[in-house]
Amino acid sequence: DRLVMEEIMVQEAKKRGMERNADYLTRVNQVKNDLLIQALFNDEQAKNPVTDADAQAEYDKMKAQSAGLEYRARHILVEKEEEATALLKQIKSGGKFEELAKKNSKDTGSAQNGGDLGFMKASELVGEFAQAMIKLKNGEMTDTPVKTQYGYHIIKMEESRETTPPPFDELKDRIKQGLVQQK
């Protein structure tokens, strides 16, 4: 019934000359192009399949790049050294780091979270910031403001941990899909 109804509708559209409509012709050409591109991808994938060994090699590269420590720190970023020094005094006098970050930090992305930057590798951070941060133990804070191109930071180390990527089996399909797209 559905096929019969479809054929009736196609015949009516042809009677009305709709297959000469510019919008229709544009869409037909786009569908043809999409089908050709998909056929090309399928052909290329059949000729150059991604193997489990390819995926394992890519996983090993990713694992080597992500090895090492990652740090979770908080910071308060201000324009002037005097502001940072005054905030340090407030914290040392019992002021809450998180509350002061919310009120004073010009890093709007982390300020709303009490200055929390989440877990990051030192290599992802500005040099001076990273150097000061990695010297801190969990729970410690910088004694003096740290100057970077963005201003003056007060840094508090929350925790550090060794990175552990998910097992290969969890990522294999996603890695293979990425390799297919690259090829």
C-alpha positions in Angstrom: 0.0 0.0 0.0 2.8 2.4 0.9 4.6 1.7 -2.4 1.5 2.2 -4.4 0.7 5.5 -2.6 4.3 6.6 -3.2 4.1 5.9 -6.9 0.8 7.8 -7.2 2.4 10.8 -5.5 5.5 10.7 -7.8 3.3 10.5 -10.9 1.3 13.5 -9.7 4.5 15.5 -8.9 5.8 14.8 -12.4 2.4 15.9 -14.0 2.8 19.2 -12.2 6.3 19.6 -13.5 7.9 19.6 -10.1 11.0 17.7 -11.3 12.0 20.8 -13.3 11.7 23.0 -10.1 15.1 24.7 -9.3 14.9 23.8 -5.6 14.2 20.2 -6.4 17.1 20.0 -8.9 19.5 21.5 -6.4 18.5 19.0 -3.8 18.8 16.1 -6.2 22.3 17.2 -7.1 23.2 17.5 -3.4 21.9 14.0 -2.7 23.9 12.7 -5.7 27.1 14.4 -4.4 26.5 13.0 -0.9 26.1 9.5 -2.3 29.2 9.8 -4.4 31.2 11.0 -1.5 29.9 8.2 0.7 30.8 5.7 -2.0 34.3 7.2 -2.2 34.7 6.8 1.6 33.4 3.2 1.5 35.8 2.3 -1.3 38.8 3.9 0.4 37.9 2.2 3.7 37.6 -1.2 1.9 41.0 -0.7 0.2 42.7 0.7 3.4 41.1 -0.9 6.4 42.1 0.1 9.9 43.3 -2.9 11.9 43.4 -3.6 15.6 47.2 -3.2 15.4 46.8 0.3 13.9 44.4 1.2 16.8 46.8 -0.3 19.4 49.7 1.8 17.9 47.6 4.9 18.1 46.5 4.1 21.7 50.2 3.6 22.7 51.1 7.0 21.2 48.2 8.7 23.1 49.1 6.9 26.3 52.7 8.0 26.1 51.7 11.6 25.4 49.3 11.6 28.4 51.7 9.9 30.8 52.8 11.8 33.9 51.3 13.9 36.6 48.2 16.0 36.4 47.3 18.7 38.9 44.2 20.2 40.3 44.7 23.7 41.5 42.7 26.7 42.4 43.8 30.3 41.7 42.8 33.9 42.2 43.9 36.2 39.3 44.1 39.9 39.8 45.6 42.9 38.0 48.0 44.3 40.6 50.5 42.7 42.9 49.2 44.8 45.8 45.7 43.2 45.3 47.2 39.7 45.3 49.3 40.5 48.5 46.2 41.8 50.3 44.2 38.7 49.3 47.1 36.5 50.5 46.9 38.2 53.9 43.2 37.7 54.1 43.5 34.0 53.4 46.3 33.6 55.9 44.1 35.3 58.5 41.3 32.8 58.0 39.6 34.0 54.8 38.2 31.3 52.6 40.2 30.9 49.3 37.1 29.8 47.4 35.0 32.8 48.5 37.7 35.3 47.8 38.2 33.7 44.3 34.5 34.1 43.5 34.6 37.8 44.6 37.9 38.9 43.3 39.3 36.8 40.5 39.3 38.2 37.0 39.4 34.7 35.6 35.6 34.4 35.2 35.8 30.8 34.0 37.3 29.5 37.2 36.1 32.3 39.7 32.5 31.0 39.8 34.0 27.6 40.9 36.0 29.1 43.7 39.1 29.4 41.4 39.1 25.6 40.6 40.9 24.9 37.3 40.2 21.2 37.3 42.8 18.6 36.4 45.5 19.8 34.0 49.0 18.9 33.0 51.7 21.4 33.8 52.5 21.7 30.1 49.0 23.1 29.5 49.6 26.1 31.7 51.6 29.3 31.4 55.3 28.7 32.3 55.5 30.8 35.5 52.2 29.5 36.8 53.2 25.8 36.1 56.6 26.3 37.7 55.1 27.7 40.9 52.3 25.2 41.0 54.4 22.0 40.7 56.5 23.0 43.7 53.4 23.0 45.9 52.3 20.0 48.0 48.6 19.1 48.3 46.8 21.8 50.3 49.6 24.3 50.0 49.4 27.8 48.6 52.0 30.1 47.1 53.5 32.4 49.7 53.9 35.3 47.2 51.9 36.3 44.1 53.0 34.7 40.9 53.3 37.1 37.9 52.3 35.9 34.5 51.3 37.7 31.3 47.7 37.7 32.6 48.4 39.3 36.0 49.1 38.1 39.5 48.0 34.7 40.7 47.6 33.2 44.1 47.8 29.4 43.6 46.5 26.7 45.9 47.3 23.0 45.1 44.3 20.8 45.7 45.8 17.5 44.5 48.1 15.8 42.0 47.8 12.4 40.6 49.4 10.1 38.0 47.3 10.0 34.8 45.7 6.7 34.0 44.1 6.5 30.6 41.1 4.2 30.1 41.9 0.7 28.9 42.5 0.0 25.2 39.3 -2.0 24.9 37.2 1.0 26.0 38.7 3.3 23.4 39.4 0.9 20.5 36.2 1.6 18.5 36.6 5.4 18.9 40.3 5.2 18.0 39.5 3.1 14.9 36.8 5.6 13.9 39.3 8.5 14.2 41.9 6.6 12.1 39.3 5.9 9.4 38.5 9.6 9.2 42.2 10.5 9.0 42.8 8.0 6.2 
